[in-house]
Structure formats: structure tokens, C-alpha cells
Amino acid sequence: MSRFAIAFLALSFALPAAAQIKCSEGMEPLERDAESRMSARDFIKEVATNEVVFSKAFASYGYKLEVNVQTLAGDTVDGEYRRTSTVEFDANGQRRETVIEGPVNTLTRLRLGDRDFDTLREAFTLTAAKVSDNDIVYAGRQKIGDINAAVFDVLPRNQSADIRGFEGRVWVRGRDNAIMHICGRTNASPIAPMRFDVERAPVDEKYWFPVQIRADEDARISGDTVHVRLTVKYSEYRAR
């Protein structure tokens, strides 16, 4: 069996079968035999280094944040957290968040705080430290819009070990050494180790910031199984 097949199987078994998020939904088929100028070592050296740069830059931008989290019993929504806010900087350069809609919180089986959404975003900033215990496997190329992205699988070296950090699939724009799309799970999630799908877009032609984070699956929370559906949207980025 090829290393690509092994990586695919490992990824499939590691992620929950009940997940409603499909990592490659709507994309063209993966070209497994397509060559890439970027190696796994390059991923750590260049892409992960850029993640630190992007994270620092993100802290100097304002944006609009729209959050919606639901818990479901079957097809019925039995709890919801909903809030829309703007992040801006005052005349002294101090960052502040202003709620412009909500918050609405009827969740009973899940607890969330405002800081949890920053934690969720930060969990998908894939620095070298976060992937140091993983194997990086080049999987091929796949189109995202007009960009022919290089695709890498991030897998734990020991499949029997607990998941540490991120595990999943990453789409990279080679010209920018930048992550465009992430789909996988992390124990750093403030909710549970669920499968999250993270879309990014270029900002000011030099940074790739998140525009949407989604999840939709059963999660183990405080010993119970809870179906969680989450959407976090970022828009209207503006530099300080």
C-alpha cells in the first residue's frame, strides 16, 4: 500500500464517522500523482513559519465577527449561542470588541465564553511547535477556485497515541507558502476534539486570515454525546 493510501486511511479512522463536514466537498478530485516543489520539510520551514507571521499580523487588524453555535437533539435545535460583534482599535491603539447584535444564549449542554472563539481560531494556527509530533505527508494537488493547491496530511506518528495538536488535511498556496484551507481536529478546541473546516482568504494581498470556521457533528462533552453545529465568520478586515 502506498504512503498516500496509508495516510488517507489513518486520517479516515482518526476523524469521527458521524461528522457532517466533508473536507473536500465541492472540490475537484485530488490529483495524487501531481508533483509539488514543496516537501514536508518545506512545509515546516516555510508554511509553519508564515503561520507565526500571520498570527502576529492578525492581532493588528479589526474585523466583523459572526458566531452561531447550536446543540441539537435529533433534528431539533435545543440550544443556541448567537452573537455579532466588531473588533476595532481606539485612538490609543487599544483593541476593543463591541457587540452589535445579541448575545443570545440558550445553551444548556455546552458552556462557551467570548474568549473561546479566539482560542478556537488560534487552535488552527499551525506553527512548527503544533505539528512537531506529527508526520507531514504530501497527498497531491487539488483545485480551490483558480488555485491549484498543494495538499498535505498532518498525522500523528503513533496512531495509538492520544491526538496532540492538529490532525487533518491542509491546502497550501505554494506561491505564498500560505495555508488556504484546513480540515481536521484538535484537542485545543474549547468545545471538544471535533472535525472543523477552516476557510481562509487573502487580506491586503499578503496575509491569509480565516473567513469561516465550521463544525457539525456529535461530540463528547462532560461525558455526554452532544450534536454541535458551529459557524464562525470573519469579514470586513481592516488594518489598525
For each residue, the residues with C-beta under 8 A, 3 or more apart:
1: 5 6
2: 5 6
3: 6 7 137
4: 7 8 32 137 139 140
5: 1 2 8 9
6: 1 2 3 9 10
7: 3 4 10 11 137 139 153 155
8: 4 5 11 12 139 153
9: 5 6 12 13
10: 6 7 13 14 153 155 159
11: 7 8 14 15 153 155 167 168 169 184
12: 8 9 15
13: 9 10 159
14: 10 11 155 156 159 163 167 185
15: 11 12 19 167 168 184 185 195
16: 19 185 194 195 217 218
17:
18: 217 218
19: 15 16 194 195 216 217
20: 216 217 229
21: 25 183 195 196 197 214 215 216 217
22: 25
23: 168 169 183 184 195 197
24: 27 30 142 183
25: 21 22
26:
27: 24 30 142 143 144
28: 142 143
29: 142
30: 24 27 139 140 141 142 151
31: 34 140 141 142
32: 4 139 140
33: 140
34: 31 140 141 148
35:
36: 39 138 141 150 174
37: 42 174
38: 42 43 46 47 138 150 172 174 177
39: 36 42 43 138
40: 43 44 135 136 137 138 152
41: 44 45
42: 37 38 39 45 46 47 177
43: 38 39 40 46 47 48 136 152 172
44: 40 41 47 48 128 131 136
45: 41 42 48 49
46: 38 42 43 49 50 177
47: 38 42 43 44 50 51 126 170 172 177 178 179
48: 43 44 45 51 52 126 127 128 130 131
49: 45 46 52 53 128 177
50: 46 47 53 54 176 177 178 179
51: 47 48 54 55 125 126 127 179
52: 48 49 55 56 127
53: 49 50 56 57 207
54: 50 51 57 58 125 178 207 208 209
55: 51 52 58 59 122 125 127
56: 52 53 59 60
57: 53 54 60 61 207
58: 54 55 61 207 209
59: 55 56 95
60: 56 57 239 240
61: 57 58 87 203 209 237 238 239 240
62: 86 87 88 89 236 237 238 239 240
63: 86 87 209 234 235 236 237 238
64: 84 85 86 87 233 234 235 236
65: 83 84 85 86 87 97 117 232 233 234
66: 83 84 231 232 233 235
67: 81 82 83 84 117 231 232 233
68: 80 81 82 230 231 232
69: 80 81 82 107 110 112 228 229 230 231
70: 77 79 80 81 228 229 230
71: 77 78 79 80 107 108 109 110 226 227 228 229
72: 75 76 77 78 227 228 229
73: 76 78 227
74:
75: 72
76: 72 73
77: 70 71 72 80
78: 71 72 73 108 109
79: 70 71 106 107 108 109 110
80: 68 69 70 71 77 104 105 106 107
81: 67 68 69 70 103 104 105 106 107 110 112
82: 67 68 69 101 102 103 104 105
83: 65 66 67 99 101 102 103 104 114
84: 64 65 66 67 99 100 101 102
85: 64 65 97 98 99 100 101
86: 62 63 64 65 97 98 100 236
87: 61 62 63 64 65 95 96 97
88: 62 95 96 97 98
89: 62 93 94 95 96 240
90: 93 94 96
91:
92:
93: 89 90 240
94: 89 90
95: 59 87 88 89
96: 87 88 89 90
97: 65 85 86 87 88 114
98: 85 86 88
99: 83 84 85 102 103
100: 84 85 86
101: 82 83 84 85
102: 82 83 84 99
103: 81 82 83 99
104: 80 81 82 83
105: 80 81 82 112
106: 79 80 81
107: 69 71 79 80 81 110 111 112
108: 71 78 79
109: 71 78 79 221 224 226
110: 69 71 79 81 107 191 221 226 228
111: 107
112: 69 81 105 107 116 117 190 191
113: 116
114: 83 97 117
115: 118 119
116: 112 113 119 120 190 191
117: 65 67 112 114 120 121 232
118: 115 121 122
119: 115 116 122 123 188 189 190
120: 116 117 123 124 189 190 191 196 213 232
121: 117 118 124 125 210 213 232
122: 55 118 119 125 188
123: 119 120 166 186 188 189
124: 120 121 166 182 186 196 198 210 213
125: 51 54 55 121 122 130
126: 47 48 51 130 131 154 166 170 179 182
127: 48 51 52 55 130 131
128: 44 48 49 131 132
129: 132
130: 48 125 126 127 165 166
131: 44 48 126 127 128 134 136 154 165 166
132: 128 129 165
133: 156 157 164 165
134: 131 154 155 156 157 165 166 167
135: 40 154 155 156 157
136: 40 43 44 131 152 153 154
137: 3 4 7 40 152 153 155
138: 36 38 39 40 150 151 152
139: 4 7 8 30 32 151 152 153 169
140: 4 30 31 32 33 34 151
141: 30 31 34 36 148 149 150 151
142: 24 27 28 29 30 31 148 149 151 171
143: 27 28 146 147 148 149
144: 27 147 149 171 180 181
145:
146: 143
147: 143 144 173 180
148: 34 141 142 143
149: 141 142 143 144 171 172 173 174 180 181
150: 36 38 138 141 171 172 173 174
151: 30 138 139 140 141 142 169 170 171 172
152: 40 43 136 137 138 139 169 170 172
153: 7 8 10 11 136 137 139 168 169 170
154: 126 131 134 135 136 166 167 168 169 170 184
155: 7 10 11 14 134 135 137 159 167
156: 14 133 134 135 159 161 163 164 167
157: 133 134 135 161
158: 161
159: 10 13 14 155 156
160:
161: 156 157 158 164
162: 187
163: 14 156 167 185 186 187 193
164: 133 156 161 187
165: 130 131 132 133 134 186 187 188
166: 123 124 126 130 131 134 154 182 184 185 186 188
167: 11 14 15 134 154 155 156 163 184 185 186
168: 11 15 23 153 154 182 183 184 185 195
169: 11 23 139 151 152 153 154 182 183 184
170: 47 126 151 152 153 154 179 181 182 184
171: 142 144 149 150 151 179 180 181 182
172: 38 43 47 149 150 151 152 177 178 179 180
173: 147 149 150 176 177 178 180 208
174: 36 37 38 149 150 177
175:
176: 50 173 202 208
177: 38 42 46 47 49 50 172 173 174
178: 47 50 54 172 173 200 202 208
179: 47 50 51 126 170 171 172 182 200 208
180: 144 147 149 171 172 173 199 200 208
181: 144 149 170 171 197 198 199 200
182: 124 126 166 168 169 170 171 179 196 197 198 200
183: 21 23 24 168 169 195 196 197 198
184: 11 15 23 154 166 167 168 169 170 195 196
185: 14 15 16 163 166 167 168 189 193 194 195 196
186: 123 124 163 165 166 167 189 193 196
187: 162 163 164 165 193
188: 119 122 123 165 166
189: 119 120 123 185 186 192 193 194 196
190: 112 116 119 120
191: 110 112 116 120 194 215 219 221 228 230
192: 189 219 220 221 228
193: 163 185 186 187 189 219
194: 16 19 185 189 191 215 217 219 228
195: 15 16 19 21 23 168 183 184 185 215 217
196: 21 120 124 182 183 184 185 186 189 213 214 215 230
197: 21 23 181 182 183 212 213 214 215
198: 124 181 182 183 210 212 213 214
199: 180 181 210 211 212 213
200: 178 179 180 181 182 208 209 210 211
201: 208 209 211
202: 176 178 205 206 207 208
203: 61 206 207 208 209 237
204: 207 237 239
205: 202
206: 202 203
207: 53 54 57 58 202 203 204
208: 54 173 176 178 179 180 200 201 202 203
209: 54 58 61 63 200 201 203 234 237
210: 121 124 198 199 200 213 232 234
211: 199 200 201 233 234 235
212: 197 198 199 231 232 233 234
213: 120 121 124 196 197 198 199 210 230 231 232
214: 21 196 197 198 230 231 232
215: 21 191 194 195 196 197 228 229 230
216: 19 20 21 228 229 230
217: 16 18 19 20 21 194 195 227 228
218: 16 18 225 226 227 228
219: 191 192 193 194 225 226 227 228
220: 192 223 224 225 226
221: 109 110 191 192 224 225 226 228
222:
223: 220
224: 109 220 221
225: 218 219 220 221
226: 71 109 110 218 219 220 221
227: 71 72 73 217 218 219
228: 69 70 71 72 110 191 192 194 215 216 217 218 219 221
229: 20 69 70 71 72 215 216
230: 68 69 70 191 196 213 214 215 216
231: 66 67 68 69 212 213 214
232: 65 66 67 68 117 120 121 210 212 213 214
233: 64 65 66 67 211 212
234: 63 64 65 209 210 211 212 237
235: 63 64 66 211
236: 62 63 64 86
237: 61 62 63 203 204 209 234
238: 61 62 63
239: 60 61 62 204
240: 60 61 62 89 93
